[in-house]
Amino acid sequence: MNFYLQQSANPFLVRYQQFFIFPFLLLCFYLFFNLDHQVWYIVQKSISDAYIQVSTFVAATLLFFYSLEKYFKLDVGTFLQKHPKFEIVTSSFLGALPGCGGAIMVITQYIRGKVSFGAVVATLTATMGDAAFLLIAKEPFVGLCVMIVGFVAGAFSGLIVNLIHNKNFLNLNNKEADLSNEKPLFNTSSSLDLCWIILFVPGIFIGLMTAFQIDLDSYFENHWINKPATLFGFIAGCLCFLMWFVPRICGFKYQISTNKERVIRRTVSDTNFVTGWVIMAFLAFELTIYFTDSNLASIFNAYIYYVPLFAVLIGFLPGCGPQILVTTMYLSGYIPLSAQLGNAIANDGDALFPAIAMHPKAAIIATIYSAFPALIVSYAYMFLIEIKFL
């Protein structure tokens, strides 16, 4: 059973949202060809890059993991109860996986009283949330190394916490939450899902070619379309963003999803969620640089010793949006890897939302505990590696 973010359903919106989205896509298509302005170019490029370089890989990864979960009937709670010696390591491993699904599964099992508080600390320390998708898509080797560091830090943190506290520390036990009767609410149309899938098929090909530094814009350039790959990414990215953003005008909430849910629908929903935040992070970063004409590299270099601390503090914020922005700054060369490591270990992604909702005290204490390994690892890397070779 997986506990993940779903937008609240609205019957009117579910039925008629295509009438909001398709005209908007046509408008975007028109603007793509008729506005020749630097700001508009930044918007086009940011949305296109978000889809081609991130969303396609997110969708492929989620499709793989959701298929494993559904067809192999994975039950984390049962496994952890049968193998208590592997509880911390397994929880840390689930947290280290890209996205928030693994960490949310552990949080759910803790609420049910099936795992210890140390498991919660391990998974929240190890998780990087959806920012992991962005880092892996742009710098695969660095992303893998950050995941490994997070896994090790999470495992050690969980073991130490269980030595300090007993297994039932902050356990709800008698207040066990009843999560079994919740039903997922999906708020999109089958026609939009079909369009999404049709775009994803060539999208993953374009994403792979771009990852291998093949410029498809130059390869497919013609008399009618100057940058065909960028146009494709722009249109597909707009579709993902709108399928995520339009339903949010009616609010959102967390819901339970069982293995019976369709893999494709979950993949579409969660990919759109990641895409929405990545697009906003890209736009916020690029437009801030453009309008302020500021040299962020100089600013951060002036306060280099405080940058990891700043990144760790941002990691305390719930959700993946702020963390994706930090990763964007790292990938753009404005903050060092030590800051990225600190943020990756300190942040809890979307897993913090259900934890706060169902057990706020445990969520706050676990978040505070995750700050210690984050500060240790980030500053150790800074002084042993970065400062040494400056």
Secondary structure, 3 states (H helix, E strand, C coil): CEEEEEECCCHHHHHHCHHHHHHHHHHHHHHHHHCCCHHHHHHHHHHHHHHHHHHHHHHHHHHHHHHHHHHCCCCHHHHHHHCHHHHHHHHHHHHHCCECHHHHHHHHHHHCCCCCHHHHHHHHHHCCECHHHHHHHHCHHHHHHHHHHHHHHHHHHHHHHHHHCCCCCCCCHHHCCCCCCCCCCCCCCHHHHHHHHHHHHHHHHHHHHHHCCCCHHHHCCCCCCCCHHHHHHHHHHHHHHHHHHHHHCCCEEEEEECCCCCHHHHHHHHHHHHHHHHHHHHHHHHHHHHHHCCCHHHHHHHCHHHHHHHHHHHHCCCCCHHHHHHHHHHHCCCCCHHHHHHHHHHCCHHHHHHHHHHCHHHHHHHHHHHHHHHHHHHHHHHHHHHCCCC
